[in-house]
Amino acid sequence: MSNSFSNSPRPAGYDALIAKFGIKALPHWHHSTVNSYVYRTHTENGVVSQIYPIALAPDDSVGGQLEFAIKYDGINLEILAALFEIIDTQELVAYITSKPTGRYTRRIWFLYELLTGKILPLDDVTSGNYVDLLDPSEYYTSAPAQVRRQRVNNNLLGDAQFCPIVRRTQTLKDFEAKNLPEKCREVLAGYPREILKRALGYLYTKETKSSFEIENVKIDNSRAERFVELLVLAEKKDFFNKPDLIDLQNRIVDERFQDHDYRQNQNYVGESIGMGRQKVHFVSPKPSDLPALMEGMYGAHQRMNSGRVHPVVHAATIAFGFVFMHPFEDGNGRIHRFLIHNILARQKFTPSGVIFPVSAVMLQDREAYDKALESFSEALLPLVNYELDDDGRMTIQNETARYYRCIDMTAQVEALFSFIDRVIRVDLVEELRFLENYDSTKKALQAIVDMPDRLIDLFIRLCLQNHGTLSKSKRKSVFEKLTDVEVEQMEAVVRQACLNDPHG
């Protein structure tokens, strides 16, 4: 290692390797440089830039920079996969041989063989303690599986075909500390069974309509009922396997656009900007890459099922991973949101019989939902070389599967936690309070005039539509049997109810 350093920072770790080998990769969350005797950290929009003093600088070998990257920059499987395909294997073997029992060395060695499928000409490690591949205090991990060759505990969330990474940020630690399932149970415990039943019925319908509305898809009563039926089944059956996903897609899309396998066309998300031109926002994987990617997702799902992974981490990585794969021609967004409910319910995060209308929150806060999607799609777009023909058909000209295999999904997990938190704190409470208030309003109206429920419901609705008073036309055409005094008293009850009604 050279002792001569200029005052300008020099890249280290992943940034040094990316520059040295010309790697095209998704942006990493941590950037390292070395500069004189300075130690400084700057964080902006979740991206950390750190300057380290000379004493911590790595030598400029591949092994030295790799060890620094794993130690200070964290685990980035996508960059590592790209690097392992092009580095000099003999140089890597020499580095591992120089310290075969080192904890960072063994991690690098294991990851090389995992990500490339190639076995290095090295003897197994026969002594020493096992080392966790991911530090559980810094990452969400699955149940560790001991790998005897490198004496490593493999606690990744997936495998080489699909392996999301989720960091334990302070935001996620704070959400975990809230114990959202218990908060939900506390909210539900404050209301009678009849109100809960009606509220949950409404929430299933609200979630259905919102999920379709996000995609600007019109939905008739028949399709809405079918989707509600699926949501009710979400806690009873694991839908994340190929046959059930295809069946699910067939149930929720127009029958003319049903798929019987993964898509065979290259699809993308874009918008027309006139004269046959398209502005592309997201490019999905090549059809030829889908089978392996989806198989990897199924494996990761099962690994997280049995690996004590936090349910929100599990739901976010699989549901957002699915929509990034876009395996079908139509219905991907609705299935993506359905999978959130399916996994949360199956993992008992959601109380039995309860649904969190996350689609409704996504619809209300489109900026936050779009940001969760764009944190991957916008970073991906510059790395994909594509052409569009005159009919809008896309052809991808470079290899892209690596970008979809090992996504850092921390941002998506944070977003899903925030949506669920909002549902429990606001939406669920508001709906229950609304029904409680509505029932008390009906009783007060019934005490003034003993009318059928249908007419009382109509009276409330018409008053609410007219700022707390009954219009003259409706007074004459529908409620002509009521006296003026009765109408005035009933209007006063509705107006008072409006003051306590979160629905307004």
Secondary structure as a PSIPRED ss2 file (coil, helix, strand):
# PSIPRED VFORMAT (PSIPRED V4.0)

   1 M C   1.000  0.000  0.000
   2 S C   1.000  0.000  0.000
   3 N C   1.000  0.000  0.000
   4 S C   1.000  0.000  0.000
   5 F C   1.000  0.000  0.000
   6 S C   1.000  0.000  0.000
   7 N C   1.000  0.000  0.000
   8 S C   1.000  0.000  0.000
   9 P C   1.000  0.000  0.000
  10 R E   0.000  0.000  1.000
  11 P E   0.000  0.000  1.000
  12 A E   0.000  0.000  1.000
  13 G C   1.000  0.000  0.000
  14 Y H   0.000  1.000  0.000
  15 D H   0.000  1.000  0.000
  16 A H   0.000  1.000  0.000
  17 L H   0.000  1.000  0.000
  18 I H   0.000  1.000  0.000
  19 A H   0.000  1.000  0.000
  20 K H   0.000  1.000  0.000
  21 F H   0.000  1.000  0.000
  22 G C   1.000  0.000  0.000
  23 I C   1.000  0.000  0.000
  24 K C   1.000  0.000  0.000
  25 A C   1.000  0.000  0.000
  26 L C   1.000  0.000  0.000
  27 P C   1.000  0.000  0.000
  28 H C   1.000  0.000  0.000
  29 W C   1.000  0.000  0.000
  30 H E   0.000  0.000  1.000
  31 H E   0.000  0.000  1.000
  32 S E   0.000  0.000  1.000
  33 T E   0.000  0.000  1.000
  34 V E   0.000  0.000  1.000
  35 N C   1.000  0.000  0.000
  36 S C   1.000  0.000  0.000
  37 Y C   1.000  0.000  0.000
  38 V C   1.000  0.000  0.000
  39 Y C   1.000  0.000  0.000
  40 R E   0.000  0.000  1.000
  41 T E   0.000  0.000  1.000
  42 H E   0.000  0.000  1.000
  43 T E   0.000  0.000  1.000
  44 E E   0.000  0.000  1.000
  45 N C   1.000  0.000  0.000
  46 G C   1.000  0.000  0.000
  47 V E   0.000  0.000  1.000
  48 V E   0.000  0.000  1.000
  49 S E   0.000  0.000  1.000
  50 Q E   0.000  0.000  1.000
  51 I E   0.000  0.000  1.000
  52 Y E   0.000  0.000  1.000
  53 P C   1.000  0.000  0.000
  54 I H   0.000  1.000  0.000
  55 A H   0.000  1.000  0.000
  56 L H   0.000  1.000  0.000
  57 A C   1.000  0.000  0.000
  58 P C   1.000  0.000  0.000
  59 D C   1.000  0.000  0.000
  60 D C   1.000  0.000  0.000
  61 S C   1.000  0.000  0.000
  62 V H   0.000  1.000  0.000
  63 G H   0.000  1.000  0.000
  64 G H   0.000  1.000  0.000
  65 Q H   0.000  1.000  0.000
  66 L H   0.000  1.000  0.000
  67 E H   0.000  1.000  0.000
  68 F H   0.000  1.000  0.000
  69 A H   0.000  1.000  0.000
  70 I H   0.000  1.000  0.000
  71 K H   0.000  1.000  0.000
  72 Y H   0.000  1.000  0.000
  73 D H   0.000  1.000  0.000
  74 G C   1.000  0.000  0.000
  75 I C   1.000  0.000  0.000
  76 N C   1.000  0.000  0.000
  77 L H   0.000  1.000  0.000
  78 E H   0.000  1.000  0.000
  79 I H   0.000  1.000  0.000
  80 L H   0.000  1.000  0.000
  81 A H   0.000  1.000  0.000
  82 A H   0.000  1.000  0.000
  83 L H   0.000  1.000  0.000
  84 F H   0.000  1.000  0.000
  85 E C   1.000  0.000  0.000
  86 I C   1.000  0.000  0.000
  87 I C   1.000  0.000  0.000
  88 D C   1.000  0.000  0.000
  89 T H   0.000  1.000  0.000
  90 Q H   0.000  1.000  0.000
  91 E H   0.000  1.000  0.000
  92 L H   0.000  1.000  0.000
  93 V H   0.000  1.000  0.000
  94 A H   0.000  1.000  0.000
  95 Y H   0.000  1.000  0.000
  96 I H   0.000  1.000  0.000
  97 T H   0.000  1.000  0.000
  98 S H   0.000  1.000  0.000
  99 K C   1.000  0.000  0.000
 100 P C   1.000  0.000  0.000
 101 T C   1.000  0.000  0.000
 102 G C   1.000  0.000  0.000
 103 R H   0.000  1.000  0.000
 104 Y H   0.000  1.000  0.000
 105 T H   0.000  1.000  0.000
 106 R H   0.000  1.000  0.000
 107 R H   0.000  1.000  0.000
 108 I H   0.000  1.000  0.000
 109 W H   0.000  1.000  0.000
 110 F H   0.000  1.000  0.000
 111 L H   0.000  1.000  0.000
 112 Y H   0.000  1.000  0.000
 113 E H   0.000  1.000  0.000
 114 L H   0.000  1.000  0.000
 115 L H   0.000  1.000  0.000
 116 T H   0.000  1.000  0.000
 117 G C   1.000  0.000  0.000
 118 K C   1.000  0.000  0.000
 119 I C   1.000  0.000  0.000
 120 L C   1.000  0.000  0.000
 121 P C   1.000  0.000  0.000
 122 L C   1.000  0.000  0.000
 123 D C   1.000  0.000  0.000
 124 D C   1.000  0.000  0.000
 125 V C   1.000  0.000  0.000
 126 T C   1.000  0.000  0.000
 127 S C   1.000  0.000  0.000
 128 G C   1.000  0.000  0.000
 129 N C   1.000  0.000  0.000
 130 Y C   1.000  0.000  0.000
 131 V E   0.000  0.000  1.000
 132 D E   0.000  0.000  1.000
 133 L C   1.000  0.000  0.000
 134 L C   1.000  0.000  0.000
 135 D C   1.000  0.000  0.000
 136 P C   1.000  0.000  0.000
 137 S C   1.000  0.000  0.000
 138 E C   1.000  0.000  0.000
 139 Y E   0.000  0.000  1.000
 140 Y C   1.000  0.000  0.000
 141 T C   1.000  0.000  0.000
 142 S C   1.000  0.000  0.000
 143 A C   1.000  0.000  0.000
 144 P C   1.000  0.000  0.000
 145 A E   0.000  0.000  1.000
 146 Q E   0.000  0.000  1.000
 147 V E   0.000  0.000  1.000
 148 R C   1.000  0.000  0.000
 149 R C   1.000  0.000  0.000
 150 Q C   1.000  0.000  0.000
 151 R C   1.000  0.000  0.000
 152 V E   0.000  0.000  1.000
 153 N E   0.000  0.000  1.000
 154 N E   0.000  0.000  1.000
 155 N C   1.000  0.000  0.000
 156 L C   1.000  0.000  0.000
 157 L C   1.000  0.000  0.000
 158 G C   1.000  0.000  0.000
 159 D C   1.000  0.000  0.000
 160 A C   1.000  0.000  0.000
 161 Q C   1.000  0.000  0.000
 162 F C   1.000  0.000  0.000
 163 C C   1.000  0.000  0.000
 164 P C   1.000  0.000  0.000
 165 I E   0.000  0.000  1.000
 166 V C   1.000  0.000  0.000
 167 R E   0.000  0.000  1.000
 168 R C   1.000  0.000  0.000
 169 T C   1.000  0.000  0.000
 170 Q H   0.000  1.000  0.000
 171 T H   0.000  1.000  0.000
 172 L H   0.000  1.000  0.000
 173 K H   0.000  1.000  0.000
 174 D H   0.000  1.000  0.000
 175 F H   0.000  1.000  0.000
 176 E H   0.000  1.000  0.000
 177 A H   0.000  1.000  0.000
 178 K C   1.000  0.000  0.000
 179 N C   1.000  0.000  0.000
 180 L H   0.000  1.000  0.000
 181 P H   0.000  1.000  0.000
 182 E H   0.000  1.000  0.000
 183 K H   0.000  1.000  0.000
 184 C H   0.000  1.000  0.000
 185 R H   0.000  1.000  0.000
 186 E H   0.000  1.000  0.000
 187 V H   0.000  1.000  0.000
 188 L H   0.000  1.000  0.000
 189 A H   0.000  1.000  0.000
 190 G C   1.000  0.000  0.000
 191 Y C   1.000  0.000  0.000
 192 P C   1.000  0.000  0.000
 193 R H   0.000  1.000  0.000
 194 E H   0.000  1.000  0.000
 195 I H   0.000  1.000  0.000
 196 L H   0.000  1.000  0.000
 197 K H   0.000  1.000  0.000
 198 R H   0.000  1.000  0.000
 199 A H   0.000  1.000  0.000
 200 L H   0.000  1.000  0.000
 201 G H   0.000  1.000  0.000
 202 Y H   0.000  1.000  0.000
 203 L H   0.000  1.000  0.000
 204 Y H   0.000  1.000  0.000
 205 T H   0.000  1.000  0.000
 206 K H   0.000  1.000  0.000
 207 E H   0.000  1.000  0.000
 208 T H   0.000  1.000  0.000
 209 K H   0.000  1.000  0.000
 210 S H   0.000  1.000  0.000
 211 S H   0.000  1.000  0.000
 212 F H   0.000  1.000  0.000
 213 E H   0.000  1.000  0.000
 214 I H   0.000  1.000  0.000
 215 E C   1.000  0.000  0.000
 216 N C   1.000  0.000  0.000
 217 V C   1.000  0.000  0.000
 218 K C   1.000  0.000  0.000
 219 I C   1.000  0.000  0.000
 220 D C   1.000  0.000  0.000
 221 N H   0.000  1.000  0.000
 222 S H   0.000  1.000  0.000
 223 R H   0.000  1.000  0.000
 224 A H   0.000  1.000  0.000
 225 E H   0.000  1.000  0.000
 226 R H   0.000  1.000  0.000
 227 F H   0.000  1.000  0.000
 228 V H   0.000  1.000  0.000
 229 E H   0.000  1.000  0.000
 230 L H   0.000  1.000  0.000
 231 L H   0.000  1.000  0.000
 232 V H   0.000  1.000  0.000
 233 L H   0.000  1.000  0.000
 234 A C   1.000  0.000  0.000
 235 E C   1.000  0.000  0.000
 236 K C   1.000  0.000  0.000
 237 K C   1.000  0.000  0.000
 238 D C   1.000  0.000  0.000
 239 F C   1.000  0.000  0.000
 240 F C   1.000  0.000  0.000
 241 N C   1.000  0.000  0.000
 242 K H   0.000  1.000  0.000
 243 P H   0.000  1.000  0.000
 244 D H   0.000  1.000  0.000
 245 L H   0.000  1.000  0.000
 246 I H   0.000  1.000  0.000
 247 D H   0.000  1.000  0.000
 248 L H   0.000  1.000  0.000
 249 Q H   0.000  1.000  0.000
 250 N H   0.000  1.000  0.000
 251 R H   0.000  1.000  0.000
 252 I H   0.000  1.000  0.000
 253 V C   1.000  0.000  0.000
 254 D C   1.000  0.000  0.000
 255 E H   0.000  1.000  0.000
 256 R H   0.000  1.000  0.000
 257 F H   0.000  1.000  0.000
 258 Q C   1.000  0.000  0.000
 259 D C   1.000  0.000  0.000
 260 H C   1.000  0.000  0.000
 261 D C   1.000  0.000  0.000
 262 Y C   1.000  0.000  0.000
 263 R C   1.000  0.000  0.000
 264 Q C   1.000  0.000  0.000
 265 N C   1.000  0.000  0.000
 266 Q C   1.000  0.000  0.000
 267 N C   1.000  0.000  0.000
 268 Y E   0.000  0.000  1.000
 269 V E   0.000  0.000  1.000
 270 G E   0.000  0.000  1.000
 271 E E   0.000  0.000  1.000
 272 S E   0.000  0.000  1.000
 273 I C   1.000  0.000  0.000
 274 G C   1.000  0.000  0.000
 275 M C   1.000  0.000  0.000
 276 G C   1.000  0.000  0.000
 277 R C   1.000  0.000  0.000
 278 Q E   0.000  0.000  1.000
 279 K E   0.000  0.000  1.000
 280 V E   0.000  0.000  1.000
 281 H E   0.000  0.000  1.000
 282 F E   0.000  0.000  1.000
 283 V E   0.000  0.000  1.000
 284 S C   1.000  0.000  0.000
 285 P C   1.000  0.000  0.000
 286 K C   1.000  0.000  0.000
 287 P H   0.000  1.000  0.000
 288 S H   0.000  1.000  0.000
 289 D H   0.000  1.000  0.000
 290 L H   0.000  1.000  0.000
 291 P H   0.000  1.000  0.000
 292 A H   0.000  1.000  0.000
 293 L H   0.000  1.000  0.000
 294 M H   0.000  1.000  0.000
 295 E H   0.000  1.000  0.000
 296 G H   0.000  1.000  0.000
 297 M H   0.000  1.000  0.000
 298 Y H   0.000  1.000  0.000
 299 G H   0.000  1.000  0.000
 300 A H   0.000  1.000  0.000
 301 H H   0.000  1.000  0.000
 302 Q H   0.000  1.000  0.000
 303 R H   0.000  1.000  0.000
 304 M H   0.000  1.000  0.000
 305 N H   0.000  1.000  0.000
 306 S H   0.000  1.000  0.000
 307 G C   1.000  0.000  0.000
 308 R C   1.000  0.000  0.000
 309 V C   1.000  0.000  0.000
 310 H C   1.000  0.000  0.000
 311 P H   0.000  1.000  0.000
 312 V H   0.000  1.000  0.000
 313 V H   0.000  1.000  0.000
 314 H H   0.000  1.000  0.000
 315 A H   0.000  1.000  0.000
 316 A H   0.000  1.000  0.000
 317 T H   0.000  1.000  0.000
 318 I H   0.000  1.000  0.000
 319 A H   0.000  1.000  0.000
 320 F H   0.000  1.000  0.000
 321 G H   0.000  1.000  0.000
 322 F H   0.000  1.000  0.000
 323 V H   0.000  1.000  0.000
 324 F H   0.000  1.000  0.000
 325 M H   0.000  1.000  0.000
 326 H C   1.000  0.000  0.000
 327 P C   1.000  0.000  0.000
 328 F C   1.000  0.000  0.000
 329 E C   1.000  0.000  0.000
 330 D C   1.000  0.000  0.000
 331 G C   1.000  0.000  0.000
 332 N H   0.000  1.000  0.000
 333 G H   0.000  1.000  0.000
 334 R H   0.000  1.000  0.000
 335 I H   0.000  1.000  0.000
 336 H H   0.000  1.000  0.000
 337 R H   0.000  1.000  0.000
 338 F H   0.000  1.000  0.000
 339 L H   0.000  1.000  0.000
 340 I H   0.000  1.000  0.000
 341 H H   0.000  1.000  0.000
 342 N H   0.000  1.000  0.000
 343 I H   0.000  1.000  0.000
 344 L H   0.000  1.000  0.000
 345 A H   0.000  1.000  0.000
 346 R H   0.000  1.000  0.000
 347 Q C   1.000  0.000  0.000
 348 K C   1.000  0.000  0.000
 349 F C   1.000  0.000  0.000
 350 T C   1.000  0.000  0.000
 351 P C   1.000  0.000  0.000
 352 S C   1.000  0.000  0.000
 353 G C   1.000  0.000  0.000
 354 V C   1.000  0.000  0.000
 355 I C   1.000  0.000  0.000
 356 F C   1.000  0.000  0.000
 357 P C   1.000  0.000  0.000
 358 V H   0.000  1.000  0.000
 359 S H   0.000  1.000  0.000
 360 A H   0.000  1.000  0.000
 361 V H   0.000  1.000  0.000
 362 M H   0.000  1.000  0.000
 363 L H   0.000  1.000  0.000
 364 Q H   0.000  1.000  0.000
 365 D C   1.000  0.000  0.000
 366 R H   0.000  1.000  0.000
 367 E H   0.000  1.000  0.000
 368 A H   0.000  1.000  0.000
 369 Y H   0.000  1.000  0.000
 370 D H   0.000  1.000  0.000
 371 K H   0.000  1.000  0.000
 372 A H   0.000  1.000  0.000
 373 L H   0.000  1.000  0.000
 374 E H   0.000  1.000  0.000
 375 S H   0.000  1.000  0.000
 376 F H   0.000  1.000  0.000
 377 S H   0.000  1.000  0.000
 378 E H   0.000  1.000  0.000
 379 A H   0.000  1.000  0.000
 380 L H   0.000  1.000  0.000
 381 L H   0.000  1.000  0.000
 382 P H   0.000  1.000  0.000
 383 L H   0.000  1.000  0.000
 384 V C   1.000  0.000  0.000
 385 N C   1.000  0.000  0.000
 386 Y E   0.000  0.000  1.000
 387 E E   0.000  0.000  1.000
 388 L E   0.000  0.000  1.000
 389 D C   1.000  0.000  0.000
 390 D C   1.000  0.000  0.000
 391 D C   1.000  0.000  0.000
 392 G C   1.000  0.000  0.000
 393 R C   1.000  0.000  0.000
 394 M E   0.000  0.000  1.000
 395 T E   0.000  0.000  1.000
 396 I E   0.000  0.000  1.000
 397 Q C   1.000  0.000  0.000
 398 N C   1.000  0.000  0.000
 399 E C   1.000  0.000  0.000
 400 T C   1.000  0.000  0.000
 401 A H   0.000  1.000  0.000
 402 R H   0.000  1.000  0.000
 403 Y H   0.000  1.000  0.000
 404 Y H   0.000  1.000  0.000
 405 R H   0.000  1.000  0.000
 406 C C   1.000  0.000  0.000
 407 I C   1.000  0.000  0.000
 408 D E   0.000  0.000  1.000
 409 M C   1.000  0.000  0.000
 410 T H   0.000  1.000  0.000
 411 A H   0.000  1.000  0.000
 412 Q H   0.000  1.000  0.000
 413 V H   0.000  1.000  0.000
 414 E H   0.000  1.000  0.000
 415 A H   0.000  1.000  0.000
 416 L H   0.000  1.000  0.000
 417 F H   0.000  1.000  0.000
 418 S H   0.000  1.000  0.000
 419 F H   0.000  1.000  0.000
 420 I H   0.000  1.000  0.000
 421 D H   0.000  1.000  0.000
 422 R H   0.000  1.000  0.000
 423 V H   0.000  1.000  0.000
 424 I H   0.000  1.000  0.000
 425 R H   0.000  1.000  0.000
 426 V H   0.000  1.000  0.000
 427 D H   0.000  1.000  0.000
 428 L H   0.000  1.000  0.000
 429 V H   0.000  1.000  0.000
 430 E H   0.000  1.000  0.000
 431 E H   0.000  1.000  0.000
 432 L H   0.000  1.000  0.000
 433 R H   0.000  1.000  0.000
 434 F H   0.000  1.000  0.000
 435 L H   0.000  1.000  0.000
 436 E H   0.000  1.000  0.000
 437 N H   0.000  1.000  0.000
 438 Y H   0.000  1.000  0.000
 439 D H   0.000  1.000  0.000
 440 S H   0.000  1.000  0.000
 441 T H   0.000  1.000  0.000
 442 K H   0.000  1.000  0.000
 443 K H   0.000  1.000  0.000
 444 A H   0.000  1.000  0.000
 445 L H   0.000  1.000  0.000
 446 Q H   0.000  1.000  0.000
 447 A H   0.000  1.000  0.000
 448 I H   0.000  1.000  0.000
 449 V C   1.000  0.000  0.000
 450 D C   1.000  0.000  0.000
 451 M C   1.000  0.000  0.000
 452 P C   1.000  0.000  0.000
 453 D H   0.000  1.000  0.000
 454 R H   0.000  1.000  0.000
 455 L H   0.000  1.000  0.000
 456 I H   0.000  1.000  0.000
 457 D H   0.000  1.000  0.000
 458 L H   0.000  1.000  0.000
 459 F H   0.000  1.000  0.000
 460 I H   0.000  1.000  0.000
 461 R H   0.000  1.000  0.000
 462 L H   0.000  1.000  0.000
 463 C H   0.000  1.000  0.000
 464 L H   0.000  1.000  0.000
 465 Q H   0.000  1.000  0.000
 466 N C   1.000  0.000  0.000
 467 H C   1.000  0.000  0.000
 468 G C   1.000  0.000  0.000
 469 T C   1.000  0.000  0.000
 470 L C   1.000  0.000  0.000
 471 S C   1.000  0.000  0.000
 472 K H   0.000  1.000  0.000
 473 S H   0.000  1.000  0.000
 474 K H   0.000  1.000  0.000
 475 R H   0.000  1.000  0.000
 476 K H   0.000  1.000  0.000
 477 S H   0.000  1.000  0.000
 478 V C   1.000  0.000  0.000
 479 F C   1.000  0.000  0.000
 480 E C   1.000  0.000  0.000
 481 K C   1.000  0.000  0.000
 482 L C   1.000  0.000  0.000
 483 T C   1.000  0.000  0.000
 484 D H   0.000  1.000  0.000
 485 V H   0.000  1.000  0.000
 486 E H   0.000  1.000  0.000
 487 V H   0.000  1.000  0.000
 488 E H   0.000  1.000  0.000
 489 Q H   0.000  1.000  0.000
 490 M H   0.000  1.000  0.000
 491 E H   0.000  1.000  0.000
 492 A H   0.000  1.000  0.000
 493 V H   0.000  1.000  0.000
 494 V H   0.000  1.000  0.000
 495 R H   0.000  1.000  0.000
 496 Q H   0.000  1.000  0.000
 497 A H   0.000  1.000  0.000
 498 C H   0.000  1.000  0.000
 499 L H   0.000  1.000  0.000
 500 N C   1.000  0.000  0.000
 501 D C   1.000  0.000  0.000
 502 P C   1.000  0.000  0.000
 503 H C   1.000  0.000  0.000
 504 G C   1.000  0.000  0.000
